[in-house]
């Protein structure tokens, strides 16, 4: 890690998991950049906020340009931004597929690509993508959402091989419903409860458990921890 | 020597110093970068392209993306030699400045 505070970028920090993570890592000594599709509601936030839609390639390029201009480097990238979609396939309109794919997969792709290029210059970095328990659980009603997260997981495995020689690791953390994360409200409580019932933990994960998993990845002395998907809750 | 030539050649020199696994990478226009007889493997080429993009932005204040679909569709491979790479980068910089 550099002498100056390590630099972290977290996408999707206006609320939910992203905001909780930004607050934690800012307190932990990181210089944290965050982003969202609109400005923060309050004048102060835990992160240096950049208005950017990860689903828009030009926005992502501008965001990394800002980080580069202000901090000059990037040590940790957490790809958290995403949208949810809960509906049975037969009832899902095409527009939903395009919208969720654009943010969850294309958006994560743009962010990983541009973040990786910044990290390659310093030959070090840690990238963490947020995935979902709905991938291994194949929860009914999550065909679109789960497919985008499965795509992210596959991208992680491929990019791990491409980024390793540059000293950059990339992993994913799969989440069940996270307390304070907002997913339960958006996907519907009953479906979440049914999902949780299949997990060994039988309950919601906490932000502390997510931070523990992220810290494990970040603190690895090398890049042997790469291309992995850690599912919280035992999914 | 044009400004862009200096930037690319300096980036190549710096890249070689940072990546000792590519000893054949000399900053000469006729050096074959990639493909048959090339001094770089595919990951080395990607890293070099990123380094050149960074150098162009830092030294010339212009943001360019060298490895986009246009490069891959080009009749003559812009990554074949350092001369080709420099020429392609010069075109991109010119286009970006004119935009």
Interface residues (C-beta under 8 A of the other chain):
Chain A: X61 X65 X117 X120 X121 X123 X162 X165 X166
Chain B: X18 X43 X46 X47 X50 X51 X53 X54 X63
